[in-house]
Each structure stands twice: as C-alpha cells, then as structure tokens.
Amino acid sequence: MTDLPEYYRRRAREYDAVYAKPERQDDLRRLRSAVAELVRGKTVLEVAAGTGYWTAVMAGTARSVLATDLAEETLAVARERAYSGEVSFRTADVAQLDEVGGGFDVVFAGFFWSHVPRAETAEFVQRLGRCGRQVVLIDNLYVEGSSSPVTSVRPGGDTYQTRRLADGSAYEILKNFPQPGTVEADLRALGSEIRFEEFGYYWLASAG
C-alpha cells in the first residue's frame, strides 16, 4: 500500500516513537536547538506538522506558529500537547498552501521533503517560498542499521521503504534521501543565502 495520508492517519498515536531511538538523542538535541534559533521571534507557518513534536520546539522561541496538516488524526495528537508560546492549528493540504496565505517570516517543513517525488521537490520548495520570507527544512539522512531499509527504487530515482504499524499492516512509503547538492539546488530559486547542515541522522536546510 502506498497511501501516504492514510499511513500517517493510522500511525498518529505511535508516530513519536521514532524520536525515542537512543542512538539519535544527541543529534536530536542539536537539531532542536538549531531549529529553535532559526525561528526565534518570528511568525512561522508549519507545513505537515504531524503530531506537533516540532511545533513544540518552535513555540518556545517563535512569535507564533500556525501548525497545518492534512490529517485530523495527527493534528488531534498535536492539540493535546502543552506549548509555551502562541500556537494555532489548521487543516491544510501541502498541495494547496495558497489557501493558507502568505506573509510569514518562516515556512517550516519537517520530514516532508523526503515524501515528495524527486521530480517535484524544486516546485514544492518554491510553493513554500510563496508563503514566507524564509524556508526551513529538516529531514532524515540514511543511516545503515538505524533507518528502515530501502525496499524499492522507482523510475526517476525515487526510493521507497516498507513500514509496518503496530497492528501489522504494511505500507510502502516514498522516502527519498538527499544526494550531494540536491537540496541546495531545490532552494536556489529562493535566494542566495542557502544553508545546509548535517546532524548525524538528520539534515537541516534554509534559504531566504
């Protein structure tokens, strides 16, 4: 099965287990700190907010965060969290961000770049850029033994992982990992100030 929205709806209550992997804690601490600094004092539009893990990270320093997601099931989990700053929620499709509006200081997308077909990532990033002055992306690096194995490769180079939920159901999920220079190329249309940094199990990029 390859229905990404359905997969995340069904995974909503077990999603945050991915952040509990012991080997990733040092890198997560560094990544949380970097994200918090990038949004300090700014208005943030969060795309594909999921269960609100990164919403909470940004709420501590941002002026405000509008957290959006297509799945009500994941937003329901996000609404249960305690936040130290101004946070609001809205159901929104990444493909229709123009309906949300623009004028944000930062548009943040955590762990969604990897779910976009390679042929569409540049357009996806430009769509984010139309909503705000700076785009910030974070996502996974592939680490053998910790990341789920890639189980298939499709035409165009898109890679897929087979994921199993607690109920035993299996989904084949699009999950692309960056090649040298690919993220920077996607961001180039947004401005000359491009940052790309690796955090062991993760990467962070920004432009604008």
C-alpha positions in Angstrom: 0.0 0.0 0.0 1.3 3.5 -0.9 -1.3 5.8 0.5 0.8 8.3 2.5 -2.0 10.3 4.1 -3.7 7.0 5.2 -0.5 5.7 6.6 0.0 8.8 8.8 -3.6 8.8 9.9 -3.2 5.3 11.2 0.3 5.9 12.6 -0.7 9.1 14.5 -0.7 7.6 18.0 2.5 5.7 17.5 4.5 8.2 15.4 6.5 9.8 18.2 8.3 6.5 18.9 10.7 7.4 16.1 12.1 10.2 18.4 12.9 7.7 21.2 15.7 5.8 19.4 18.6 6.0 21.9 21.3 6.5 19.2 19.6 9.6 17.9 19.3 11.6 21.1 22.4 13.7 20.8 21.7 14.6 17.2 18.0 15.5 18.0 19.2 17.8 20.8 21.5 19.7 18.4 18.7 19.8 15.7 16.1 21.1 18.1 18.5 23.9 19.2 19.2 24.9 15.7 15.6 25.0 14.7 14.6 27.0 17.8 17.2 29.6 17.0 16.2 29.9 13.3 12.6 30.8 14.3 13.3 33.0 17.3 11.0 36.0 17.4 9.4 35.1 14.0 6.0 34.1 12.7 6.0 30.5 11.5 3.9 28.5 9.1 4.5 24.9 9.8 3.7 22.5 6.9 2.8 18.9 7.6 3.0 19.4 11.4 2.0 15.9 12.2 1.8 15.2 15.9 3.3 18.6 17.0 6.8 17.5 18.1 8.5 20.3 16.1 5.6 22.7 16.8 6.5 22.5 20.5 10.2 23.0 19.7 9.4 26.2 17.7 6.7 27.5 20.1 9.3 28.1 22.8 11.1 30.8 20.8 8.9 31.8 17.8 6.5 34.8 18.0 3.7 32.5 16.8 3.3 29.1 15.0 0.4 28.2 12.7 0.6 24.3 12.5 -1.0 22.8 9.5 -1.6 19.2 8.4 -3.9 17.3 6.1 -4.7 14.6 8.7 -7.0 15.4 11.5 -5.8 12.3 13.4 -2.3 13.7 13.7 -3.5 17.2 14.5 -5.6 15.8 17.3 -2.4 14.5 18.9 -0.7 17.8 18.3 -3.5 19.7 20.1 -3.0 17.6 23.2 0.5 18.9 23.7 1.4 21.8 26.0 3.0 24.7 24.3 5.0 27.6 25.8 4.1 30.1 23.1 1.3 31.1 20.7 0.2 28.1 18.6 -2.8 27.7 16.4 -3.9 24.8 14.1 -5.4 24.4 10.7 -6.2 21.5 8.4 -4.4 22.2 5.1 -3.1 20.3 2.1 0.5 20.9 1.2 -0.6 20.9 -2.4 -2.9 23.9 -1.7 -0.9 26.1 0.5 -2.0 29.3 -1.3 -5.3 28.9 0.6 -3.4 29.4 3.8 -2.0 32.7 2.8 1.4 34.3 3.0 3.4 36.9 4.8 5.0 34.5 7.3 8.6 35.1 8.4 9.4 31.4 8.2 7.8 28.4 6.5 8.9 25.2 8.1 8.6 21.7 6.8 9.8 18.9 8.9 10.3 15.4 7.4 8.2 16.1 4.3 10.8 16.9 1.6 11.6 13.2 1.6 8.0 12.3 0.8 7.9 14.4 -2.4 8.9 12.8 -5.7 12.4 13.9 -6.8 10.9 15.5 -10.0 8.7 17.7 -7.9 10.9 18.9 -5.0 12.0 22.1 -6.6 8.4 23.1 -7.2 7.4 22.0 -3.7 10.1 24.3 -2.2 9.0 27.2 -4.4 5.4 26.7 -3.2 6.7 27.1 0.4 8.6 30.2 -0.6 5.4 31.9 -1.8 4.1 31.7 1.8 7.0 33.3 3.6 10.3 35.1 3.5 12.5 32.1 4.7 12.1 28.4 4.1 13.5 25.9 6.7 13.6 22.2 6.0 14.6 19.3 8.2 14.6 15.6 7.3 16.4 12.3 7.6 19.8 11.1 6.4 20.0 7.4 5.6 22.0 5.6 8.3 22.5 1.9 7.9 21.2 -0.1 10.8 19.0 2.7 12.1 17.0 3.8 9.1 14.3 1.5 7.7 15.9 -0.3 4.6 15.1 0.9 1.2 12.9 -1.8 -0.4 12.4 -0.5 -3.9 13.6 2.2 -6.3 11.2 3.6 -9.0 11.9 5.3 -12.3 13.4 8.7 -11.7 15.3 7.5 -8.6 12.5 7.7 -6.0 13.2 5.3 -3.1 10.6 3.5 -1.0 10.6 1.9 2.4 8.2 -0.7 3.7 6.8 0.4 7.0 4.8 -1.8 9.4 2.4 -0.4 12.0 1.7 -1.9 15.4 -1.4 -3.7 14.0 0.7 -5.5 11.5 -0.4 -3.6 8.4 2.3 -2.7 5.9 2.7 0.4 3.7 5.3 1.1 1.0 6.2 4.7 1.6 8.1 7.1 -0.6 11.2 8.2 1.3 13.9 10.0 -0.5 17.3 10.8 1.0 19.4 13.7 -0.3 22.2 13.3 -2.7 25.1 15.8 -2.6 23.8 19.2 -3.7 20.2 18.2 -4.3 18.6 20.2 -1.5 20.7 23.2 -2.2 19.6 23.0 -5.9 16.0 22.9 -4.8 16.4 26.0 -2.6 18.5 28.1 -5.1 15.4 29.8 -6.6 14.5 31.3 -3.1 17.7 33.3 -2.6 21.5 33.2 -2.4 21.7 32.7 1.4 21.4 28.9 1.5 22.4 26.8 4.5 22.7 23.0 4.5 24.0 21.2 7.6 24.1 17.5 8.6 23.4 16.4 12.2 24.4 12.7 12.0 20.9 11.2 11.5 19.3 14.4 10.1 19.8 17.4 7.9 18.7 21.0 8.1 18.5 23.4 5.2 17.3 27.0 4.9 17.0 29.7 2.3 15.7 33.2 2.0 
